[in-house]
Amino acid sequence: MVLVVSADKFVIGTASIARNMGVSTLLIGLTIVGLGTSAPEILVSAIASFEGNGGLAIGNALGSNIANIGLILGLTAMVSPLVVHSGLLKRELPVLALICLMCFLLAFDGLSIGDSIWMLIVLGVFIVWLIQLARQGRQDELTKELEAEIPKDISMFKAIVYTLLGLFGLLVSSRILVWSAVNIAEAFGVSDMVIGLTIVAVGTSLPELAASITSVLKGEDDLAVGNIIGSNVYNLLAVYSLPGFVAGIRLDETVLVRDFPVMLGLTAVLFIMGYGYKQVGRISRGEGGLLVLAYMSYQWVVYHAAVTPVTT
């Protein structure tokens, strides 16, 4: 709960600071809000990486992306069918797919500092591209939804207080989450990667769940989907890259043959549903249910593999 509230205050604070400084609403939504909702993943992975738990950081990044699409987007669509009108989101979807594929290909020889630097360069290019999109898409459907959501009457002082309190809460709750996850892994005799893919991934994705459910209840479908797309991009480029800066890490084969393919498959499903080709993108309640079922099946496979003893 502290993690969710802290993330919410951090996003409101940073978005309000940007608005008070004259930054456009669409640019705030495409950059600051997306990065802010990924703040829990970033802090958890940073703490885990510097404490030598690189597997937890990687599991958190991949697991959060899988949870965002399978669990969160699925549950959101079950609450109310999602319709994607925004042309901006349809331009982001193929970019997300390419970034997922790039990270998958880089993973085959492990995660090195060179790979991490490359991902941060791509992140910089992505943000510059978003700035260009924001300048061109002022009449986009997403802009109207962001106008209704981003606070307009918060003073600069109050915004700074929200930001600092949110950041402090995120730091404390993230540290506690990492400590708890490592202890759980040791107690049950499973790898920190498994805990990152399951418990930690869901925990750090709760801000996205709260944001998406709230958005869809207000009829802001594009904002709900946009939260997921932006968060998944930042999870890969700003979260998954972190362990490589601390120490080169070779990924377990399971990550390459199970976790990455699941993330790629769910991203492909999101692309097909969200893009819509010659019509609006649509995710029905039934399709949302299938996404949740796919996520639960994946979690069962991870759990089963973790508790089944390896025989030789």
C-alpha positions in Angstrom: 0.0 0.0 0.0 2.8 2.4 0.9 4.4 1.6 -2.5 1.2 2.4 -4.4 0.5 5.7 -2.5 4.1 6.8 -2.8 4.1 6.2 -6.5 0.9 8.1 -7.0 2.1 11.1 -5.0 5.4 11.0 -6.9 3.7 11.0 -10.3 1.3 13.8 -9.3 4.1 15.9 -7.9 6.5 15.5 -10.9 3.6 16.0 -13.4 2.4 19.2 -11.5 6.0 20.6 -11.4 6.2 20.1 -15.2 2.8 21.7 -15.7 3.7 24.7 -13.6 6.9 25.1 -15.7 4.8 25.2 -18.9 5.4 21.7 -20.2 2.6 20.5 -22.5 0.1 18.0 -21.1 0.8 15.4 -23.8 4.5 15.6 -23.2 4.0 15.1 -19.5 1.8 12.1 -20.2 4.1 10.5 -22.6 7.3 10.9 -20.6 6.9 11.9 -16.9 3.8 9.9 -16.1 5.2 6.8 -17.9 8.5 7.0 -16.1 6.8 7.8 -12.8 4.7 4.7 -12.8 7.9 2.7 -13.4 9.6 4.3 -10.5 8.9 1.3 -8.1 10.5 -1.1 -10.6 13.5 1.2 -11.1 14.2 1.7 -7.4 13.7 -2.0 -6.6 16.0 -3.1 -9.4 18.6 -0.5 -8.5 18.7 -1.6 -4.9 18.7 -5.3 -5.8 21.5 -4.8 -8.3 23.8 -2.9 -6.0 23.2 -5.5 -3.3 24.3 -8.3 -5.6 20.8 -9.7 -6.4 20.9 -9.2 -10.1 18.5 -12.1 -10.7 15.9 -10.3 -8.6 16.3 -7.1 -10.7 16.0 -9.0 -14.0 13.0 -11.0 -12.8 11.4 -7.8 -11.7 11.7 -6.1 -15.1 10.5 -9.1 -17.2 7.9 -10.2 -14.6 6.5 -6.7 -14.4 6.1 -6.5 -18.2 4.3 -9.9 -18.2 2.1 -8.8 -15.3 1.3 -5.5 -17.0 -0.2 -7.1 -20.0 -1.5 -10.4 -18.8 -2.8 -9.5 -15.3 -3.3 -5.7 -15.3 -4.5 -5.1 -18.8 -6.5 -8.3 -18.6 -8.3 -7.3 -15.4 -8.8 -3.8 -16.7 -10.5 -5.2 -19.9 -12.7 -7.5 -17.7 -13.9 -4.4 -15.8 -14.7 -2.6 -19.0 -13.8 -3.5 -22.6 -11.0 -1.3 -23.9 -11.1 0.6 -27.2 -7.9 2.2 -28.5 -8.5 5.4 -30.6 -5.2 7.1 -30.1 -3.0 7.3 -33.1 0.0 8.0 -30.8 -0.4 4.7 -29.0 -0.6 2.9 -32.4 2.7 4.4 -33.2 4.2 3.3 -29.8 3.0 -0.3 -30.1 5.5 -1.4 -32.9 8.3 0.5 -31.1 7.5 -1.5 -27.9 7.6 -4.7 -29.9 11.0 -3.8 -31.4 12.5 -2.9 -28.0 11.3 -6.2 -26.6 12.9 -8.1 -29.5 16.2 -6.1 -29.2 16.5 -6.9 -25.4 15.8 -10.6 -26.2 18.6 -10.7 -28.8 21.0 -8.9 -26.5 20.3 -11.4 -23.7 21.9 -14.4 -25.4 25.4 -13.6 -24.4 24.4 -12.2 -21.0 23.9 -8.7 -19.8 27.1 -6.6 -20.0 27.8 -3.0 -19.3 27.9 -2.4 -23.1 24.4 -3.8 -23.4 23.2 -1.6 -20.6 24.8 1.5 -22.2 23.2 0.7 -25.5 19.7 0.3 -23.9 20.1 3.7 -22.2 21.0 5.3 -25.6 17.9 3.7 -27.0 15.9 5.1 -24.1 17.3 8.6 -24.8 16.3 8.2 -28.5 12.8 7.0 -27.4 12.3 10.0 -25.2 13.4 12.4 -28.0 10.9 10.6 -30.3 8.1 11.1 -27.7 8.9 14.8 -27.6 8.4 15.0 -31.3 5.2 13.0 -31.1 3.9 15.4 -28.4 4.5 18.3 -30.7 2.6 16.7 -33.5 -0.3 15.0 -31.7 -1.9 17.9 -29.8 -5.4 16.9 -31.1 -4.9 13.2 -30.3 -7.6 11.4 -28.2 -4.9 10.7 -25.6 -4.4 14.5 -25.1 -8.0 15.0 -24.0 -7.8 12.2 -21.5 -4.6 13.5 -20.0 -6.1 17.0 -19.8 -8.8 15.6 -17.5 -6.3 13.6 -15.3 -3.2 15.7 -14.7 -3.9 18.2 -11.8 -4.1 21.9 -12.8 -4.5 23.6 -9.4 -1.5 22.3 -7.5 1.0 25.0 -6.5 4.8 24.6 -7.1 5.4 24.3 -3.4 2.8 21.6 -2.9 4.0 19.7 -6.1 7.6 19.7 -4.7 6.4 18.4 -1.3 4.4 15.6 -3.1 7.4 14.7 -5.2 9.8 14.5 -2.2 7.3 12.6 0.0 6.6 10.2 -2.8 10.3 9.6 -3.5 11.0 9.0 0.2 8.1 6.6 0.4 9.3 4.8 -2.7 12.8 4.5 -1.4 11.7 3.0 1.9 9.1 0.7 0.5 11.4 -0.5 -2.3 14.1 -1.3 0.2 11.7 -3.2 2.4 10.4 -5.1 -0.6 13.9 -6.2 -1.7 14.8 -7.3 1.8 11.6 -9.2 2.1 12.0 -10.8 -1.3 15.5 -12.0 -0.6 14.5 -13.5 2.7 11.5 -15.3 1.1 13.8 -16.7 -1.6 16.2 -18.0 1.1 13.4 -19.4 3.3 11.8 -21.4 0.4 15.1 -22.3 -1.3 14.2 -20.7 -4.6 16.2 -18.2 -6.7 15.8 -14.5 -6.4 14.9 -14.6 -10.1 11.8 -16.6 -9.3 10.7 -14.2 -6.6 11.4 -11.2 -8.9 9.2 -12.8 -11.6 6.3 -13.4 -9.2 5.9 -11.6 -5.9 8.1 -8.6 -6.6 6.8 -8.1 -10.2 3.2 -8.0 -9.0 4.1 -5.7 -6.1 5.9 -3.1 -8.2 3.1 -3.3 -10.9 0.4 -2.3 -8.4 0.6 1.4 -9.4 -0.1 0.5 -13.0 -3.1 -1.6 -11.9 -4.5 1.3 -9.8 -3.9 3.8 -12.7 -5.4 1.5 -15.4 -8.5 0.6 -13.4 -9.1 4.2 -12.4 -8.7 5.3 -16.0 -11.1 2.8 -17.5 -13.8 3.5 -14.9 -13.6 7.1 -16.2 -13.9 6.0 -19.8 -10.3 6.9 -20.5 -9.4 3.7 -22.4 -6.4 5.2 -24.2 -4.9 6.4 -21.0 -5.2 2.9 -19.5 -3.5 1.2 -22.4 -0.9 4.0 -22.7 0.1 3.5 -19.0 0.9 -0.1 -19.9 2.8 0.6 -23.1 4.9 3.4 -21.5 5.6 1.4 -18.4 6.8 -1.7 -20.4 9.2 0.4 -22.4 10.7 2.0 -19.3 10.9 -1.4 -17.6 13.1 -2.8 -20.3 15.3 0.2 -21.1 15.6 1.8 -17.6 15.0 -1.3 -15.3 16.3 -4.4 -17.1 19.5 -2.5 -18.0 20.5 -1.8 -14.4 22.2 -5.0 -13.4 24.6 -4.7 -16.3 26.0 -1.5 -14.8 26.9 -3.2 -11.5 28.4 -6.4 -12.8 28.1 -8.4 -16.0 25.5 -11.1 -15.5 24.9 -14.3 -17.5 21.2 -15.0 -17.7 19.8 -18.4 -16.8 18.7 -20.5 -19.8 15.2 -20.5 -18.4 14.9 -16.8 -18.9 15.7 -17.2 -22.6 13.5 -20.2 -23.3 10.5 -19.4 -21.0 10.3 -15.8 -19.6 11.5 -13.8 -22.6 9.3 -15.7 -25.1 6.2 -15.3 -22.8 6.9 -11.5 -22.6 7.3 -11.4 -26.4 4.2 -13.4 -27.0 2.0 -11.2 -24.7 3.5 -8.1 -26.4 2.6 -9.5 -29.8 -1.0 -10.1 -28.5 -1.2 -6.5 -27.2 0.1 -5.3 -30.6 -2.6 -7.2 -32.5 -5.4 -6.2 -30.2 -4.4 -2.6 -29.7 -3.4 -1.7 -33.2 -6.7 -2.8 -34.9 -5.2 -2.1 -38.4 -8.1 -0.5 -40.4 -10.4 -0.1 -37.4 -10.0 0.9 -33.7 -8.1 -1.4 -31.5 -10.3 -3.3 -29.1 -9.8 -5.6 -26.1 -13.0 -7.3 -25.1 -13.9 -8.8 -21.7 -13.4 -12.3 -23.1 -10.0 -11.4 -24.4 -9.2 -9.8 -21.1 -10.1 -13.0 -19.4 -7.8 -14.9 -21.7 -5.0 -12.6 -20.9 -5.5 -13.2 -17.1 -5.7 -17.0 -17.8 -2.4 -16.8 -19.7 -0.8 -14.9 -16.9 -2.0 -17.4 -14.2 -0.8 -20.3 -16.4 2.6 -18.7 -16.6 2.7 -18.2 -12.9 1.9 -21.9 -12.3 4.7 -22.9 -14.7 7.2 -20.7 -12.8 6.0 -22.0 -9.4 6.0 -25.7 -10.6 9.6 -25.3 -12.0 10.7 -23.7 -8.7 9.3 -26.4 -6.4 10.1 -29.4 -8.6 13.5 -30.9 -7.7 16.0 -31.2 -10.5 16.9 -34.9 -11.2 20.0 -36.0 -13.0 
